[in-house]
């Protein structure tokens, strides 16, 4: 106000230089100022119209979703979504297969035979198209004819000893040997718990056992918890000699509270030991002081320290007096298995990482 007219004109002429020649919120151009005022007057109307449009859109989407739910859907594909072994009998009862119609049991038996043959022909590869088709057929049979047990997460048919007839699903498969058996590195197969990690091992056979927990242990876990064990019979070649070994993974499983056809599984320990009749001297020469790379020697102490803090890992500390290597976890993370098919002698599950495992009850298992 105290400036003269010439000074005010000079300041007005210099103002664009401070705003780099563009209008700003503080010094808007006349037309922009008019548009801003018009927008301020009409903004409540625009907001109201926008809210009405959003609620109308959400309402139409909810109606469409309800219509979609009402439509019947076809059987789920194994490779896309986890199937559930559910049927019209309901999830709260148990089905006795002895009382099922004879024709349904015959169809289910034929579907299981077809799946067994497909697995045998294609080395147990659950991703092979013929195996996928045979798996889908058996799952559909269980759903349509009621041959798959409902409420399978609590079924007594889960218990017993089973042969794994699908290929091992450990990460990093190296290929197959001359007999068509899957091969892995010991490190990848044991989650880097056992060394030498680059030792190539062949999976001869896998067995899955579910058994009730001992009475003293059952009180520490949820109701229905069972001991879940996976036993892998392995072999490797050391300087032209075959060395047989056994890798045992110990876990606990319990029924999922929200899904009646799901098992939660937490692996708690693992053991590597020579097989019965194996050359003990050869075994000790391989596992007493396994070679480690420079990277392993530098990073392993920090990694094991972090794993101990996170999951309570007790890493192997060399061969024990019994010649075994062992690790354990006091705070293991839990995964889950969706039970896609279950009857008295056959089970198909899909894990939380998408791996499909197919098991057949051993003849001697009751």
Secondary structure, 3 states (H helix, E strand, C coil): CCCCHHHHHHHHHHHHHHCCCCCCCCCCCHHHHHHHHHHHHHHHHHHHHHHHHHHHHHHHHHHHHHHHHHCCCCCCCCCCCCCCCCCCCCCCCCCCHHHCCHHHHHHHHHHHHHHHHHHHHCCCCCCCHHHHHHHHHHHHHHHHHCCCCCCHHHCHHHCEEEEECCCCCCCCCCEECCCCCEEEEHHHHCCCCCCCCCCEEEEEEEEEEEEECCHHHHCCCCCCCEEEEEEEEEEEEECCEEEEEEEEEEEEEEECCCCCCEEEEEEEEEEEEECCCCCHHHHHHHHCCCCCCHHHHHHHHHHHHHHHHHHCEECCCCCCCCCCEEEEECCCCEEEEEEEEECCCEEEEEECCCCEEEEEECCCCC
